[in-house]
């Protein structure tokens, strides 16, 4: 029996007659940082949509922590312990940083079912929100309007919202997209910290980040995984160099 916390077996997704995901097999081990890389249009975000319940697979299995989750709605998958972020920052720009994060914290505390509760007086929610703000280094920005944050700060806030339910698995979709070198270094360090003790599946195009952060890497090309291995194994794989990395990165 596999020790993986997340397993994809023969995963397929078609839109009409066009098959986008063509039999993906992938295992994410507990506490490992695993990168899914590949050229634009390879199907990486589609895999994330399938795993998180945003899309239903055409065929195949998705097993999370011993349970089949293919076909389950996103909110149910999230409650089981799998959280994800998106390529596009997904926050409420007119609310403060604290208010954004408090909304995410309300669900694991059961307050989303109690609209009559005055959440501002709930000490457990406030303390949980403050802990998360400190974890992503935003405690000094709690009262700032989220839409006025820098891009890297907005991504940090979204990561905190992803952590609100204390997930076993985190899916991060291009968290460093559009960042400067300084912002990228900051966010990579943050991801390393917050993923400690959890399993991380990350889609990222910055190869320096991928090779520095990942325990293992899977390469997706035209909807199929062509290789999985350690950073050193992927860097040395001639098929990967030809399909994606290029000689200059592999050197």
N, C-alpha and C positions, 0 to 999 in steps of 0.2 A: 504493500500500500504506500502511496506517495506521501512524503512529508510536506508537500507544498500546501500553502494556505490558500492559493488561488491557482486553479488549473483550467486551461483552455484546451479542449480536445476537438479537433476536426471542425473548428469554428468557421462558418461561412455566412456571408451576407450578400444578397443580390438586390439590386434595384431594377425592377423589370427584368430585362434579359442581360443586364450588365452585372457581372459578379465582381464585387469589390474586395471581399475577403474570401480567400480561396483555400480553406482548410488549415487554419492557424492552430498550431500546437505550442503551448507555452506554459511554463511553471514558474510561479513566484514563491520563493521559500520564505518562511517566517524570518523577520528581522533583516532581510536582505534588501539592498538598493539595486533595482533592476531597471535598466534603461531600454526603451523601445525606440530604435532609430530607423531611419530610412528616408529616401527622397520624398519630395512633395508629391502627394497623390498616392503614396504607397498604401494608405488605409489606416494609419496610426490612430487618428482621432476616431475613426469608425470603430476600431477595436475598443477604445475607451467608452464610446457610446453603448456598445454591446454589453460590456462588463458592468457598466453602471445602470443599465436598464433603460437608457434613453432610446435605444433601438432594440428590436427583437431579432435574434439570429434566424437565418433561413435554415440552418442546420448546425449540429454540433452541440457540445456541452460546455457549460461554465460552472465550475464547482468552487465555492468559496467556503472555507472553514468546514468542509464536510457536507455542505448543502448545495444542491443544484439551484442556481439562481437564474438560469436562462428563462426569460419570459416574466420574471417578477418586476413589479414597478420600482422606480428609482427610490422612493421613500422607504420601501420595505428593505431593499438592499442596503440603504444607508443605516437603517436601524440594526441590521445584522453586523455592522462594523466596517463598512467600506465607504470611504468618502473620496470625492474628486473635486478638482478645480477645472476651469475651462481656459481655452486659449485667450478669450476675451474676458477682461476683468469683470467680475459679476458681483458688484456691490451696489448699495443704495447711496448715490452720490450726495443727496441732500441731508442725509442723516449723519450724525457724528460717528467717529470711529467706535466709540463705546456702544452707541445704539445699534450699529450694524452688527457688532459681535454679540451683543446681548440677544438680538433676535435669533442668532444661530444657537446660542446657549439655551434658549427657552425650551427647545424640543427635547433634549435629553433630560431636562428637569420636569417634563410633562406639562409645562405651562401653556403650550400651544393649544391644549384642550380646555384651558380655563381662562377665557377672554375677560372674565369679570375680575380676575386677580390683578391687583396693582403691582406690576412686576418691579417697579422702581423700589418697592419696599422689601423685596425678597432678597435676603442677605446671601443665600446660597448662590443665586444667579449672579449677583454683583461680585461675589468673591471669585466665582468661576471665571467670569469675564475678565476680571483684573489679573488673574493668573495667566490667562491666555495672552493678554496684552503684554505682560512682562516677558512671556516666553518668546514672542516674536518682536520684542524690543520696541513696542509702540506705546508703552505706558505713559510716556511724555506727550503723546498725541491723542489721548483719549477724547478730549473735547473738540478736536479739530473736525471740520466738516470733511467727510470722506472724499468728496469730489475735488477738494483742494490739496489732497496729498500728492506727493511725487509718485511717479509710476511704480517705483520699487516699493514704496510704502503701501500703495494700494494692493500690490501683489502680496505683501506681508500680511495685510489685513485679510485677504482672501485665504491665505494659508491658515491663519488663525481660525477663520470660520470653518475651514475644512477639518480642523482639529477639535471643534466644539463637542462632538459626540464621542471623543476619545476612540477613534477608529483603530482597528487592527491593521488595515491596509489603506494607504493613501495613493490616489492616482493624481499626478500633476501633469497637466497638458501644456507644454512649452512655457514654464514659469519665467524663463529669462528672455522671452521674445521682446524685442524692442528696447532692451536695456543697454546702458553704457557699460564699459568694462568695469567701472567701479561698482555700479549697481549689481552687475552680474556676480562679482566676487562676494558682495554682501549677501545676496539672496542665496547663492550656493552654500555659503556657510550656515545660513539660517536653516535651509533644507536639511543639511547634515545634522544639525542639532535636533530639529523637531521630529525627524524620522527615526531617531534613536529609540530602539525598543519596538519599532513598528516595521511592517513591510512597505516598501515604496516601489511603485511602478511609475516611471517618469518618461514622458516624451520630450525630447529636447534636441535642438539643432546645433547647439554650441558644443563642438566635440571636445574642447578642453574641459568643459564642465562634465560631460558624459564620462570621459575616461578617468577624471579625478574622483568623481562621486560614486561610480557604480561598482558593485561587486560582480555583477554579470550584465551582459548586453545581448539583446536579441535584435537582429536586423530584418526589417520587413521590406520586401520589394515586390511590387505588383500583387499585394494581398497575401503573400506567403512569407513565412520566416525562413530565410536561407541560411542562417547561422545563429547559434547561441553559444556564448562562452565568456571567459574572463576578458577584461580589457586587453590584456596582452594577446590572448588567442584571437580576438576580433581584429586587432590591429595587424596581426600577421596573416590573416585569412585572405588568400588571393581573390576569392570570389567576392568577398566584401569590398576589397579595394577596387575591383573592377566595377561593381554595381553601385557603390556609394561613396566610400571614403576618399578615394583618389590616392595616388602615390605620395603626394606631399604630406597628407595627414598620417599615413601609415609609416612614413619614414622615421 
